[in-house]
Amino acid sequence: MTDRIANAQLRGKVMSADEAAALIPAGAQIGFGGFTGSGYPKELPKALAARIKAAHEAGEDFTVNAFTGASTAPELDGVLAEVDGMGWRMPYQSDPTLRKKINDGTIRYTDIHLSHSAQLVAEGFCGRLDFAAVEATRITEDGSIVPTSSVGNNKTYLDMAEKVIIEVNSWQSLELEGMHDVWNGYLTPPNRPAIPITNPGDRIGDAFLTLDPGKVVAVIETEDPDRNSPFKPIDDDSRAIAGYLLDFYANEVEHGRMPKNLLPLQSGVGNIPNAVLDGLLKSDLENLTSYTEVIQDGMVDLIDAGKLTVASATAFSLSPEYAHKMNEGAEKYRRSIVLRPQEISNHPEVIRRLGVLSCNGMIEADIYGNVNSTHVCGTRMMNGIGGSGDFTRNAYISAFVSPSTAKNGAISAIVPMASHVDHTEHDVMVIITEQGLADLRGLAPRQRARKIIENCAHPDYRAQLTEYYEAALASSKAKHTPHDLAHSFDFHRSFLENGTMRLS
Ligand code: 0RQ
């Protein structure tokens, strides 16, 4: 047995993943740890999927409802989706098998702002929580948990669940201890105090997750790595988009609208945010800070280069190479990284106070600046809103980035009317594609439309968009936000019918 379980009572609960899975009945509501491929339980979901598969083969109904922090990995979302083992899932996912089952109607999915998800559970909106299943680096003598590579919603799930299953993972570095900051002062209204974070690196809580050891029904020992995909190499479009964003920030500094070392950065995940981080690395900017959701490879490089002094997040989202690097160097990195519960890392109050600069990917934006982050052609769920709404709504400057086309040019990222709206024109300040940047601050809708079409749309779609806008302007009775509702979704309809948004 590993020496990572210092509590004698919990040492007595060690069992196999199959034995632990056997404790979970059909219909159970389970709060799984895990956030963007980090710190999720790895053996229990596989064993549970095998149990569910066997039950289905025996003709029994068996699904569980799965709550997480955010996306997990094939060993959790993938295996449970594969056996049709989830009835319902929240709050964010990105697994291809799960996505397919959500879109074919097998699995119900509730896509929630990440900062809201713990509150929904804590206040009982989602019903009772039967189990919390979380990963631990180690269990202390008093039965507290040292979290691993994510904190996510673990605190709330441990507080609210009737029973707890812990995976103690010796792949995770013991030196992570001290990196986490779990605030226990977050209460339900009307008793909520101000969150005492005034700088991204402020530590306001404990380095452990405390729980009642009497709730623990199983402890599983594992030695499995987190499973994150490596990033794609940075392409020319991503580099161009990153360049526009950094020039824009430089201009803000020049005009005295933000300090020389910028303001705390939030960065979504993906190729373009990674290119932005690479651009920062190559710039002469110094003393940068980050108040974000996930620590990516590029942030580790910035810390190594001494350019990023502190990064606050709720999880890592690292490539295998960088996850290894983090494990080797956790003792050093914990001096500049703080991992918090996601309701604090993504909290509107703190984001607004710190003046965070947000930058997230999008599916499409319309000519007035409404952004769709989640639904292809308004109906097919991609991943979910994640933390993009938490940050966009409250950022000092909110930016959205995307190539101007997708699927080899068959799709325009700029459309007449967004087919689903996650971020409204009121919240979206800057849109950037490889074509250019549209600074929408202070512009009225008609000014926004011209700027977005001219600066951000791909040349192949500019004429089509201008034609739509001019016709809408001419025909619309009200001229504030002109639309021609008979043709607002021609681009999408054409894609669904002909495989391209190019109108014949
Ligand atoms: O599909 O891989 O099959 O080719 O969407 O697109 O351009 O690689 O960009 O990885 O940044 O993802 C909005 C999905 C963008 C992401 C979204 C297709 C495209 C490709 C990926 P393929 P790219 P990204 C922090 C913040 C919401 C959550 C969020 C996202 C695939 O950024 O999930 O921001 N955001 N969280 O081909 C059809 C379009 C398309 C399209 C792109 N208009 N129509 N397909 N694609 N545009 C993180 C967390 O919250 C945890």
Residues whose N, C-alpha, C, O or C-beta is under 5 A from the ligand:
A	BS01	0RQ	A70 S267 G268 V269 G270 N271 N360 G361 M362 I363 E364 S373 V376 M382 N383 G384 I385 G386 G387 S388 A406 K407 I411 S412 A413
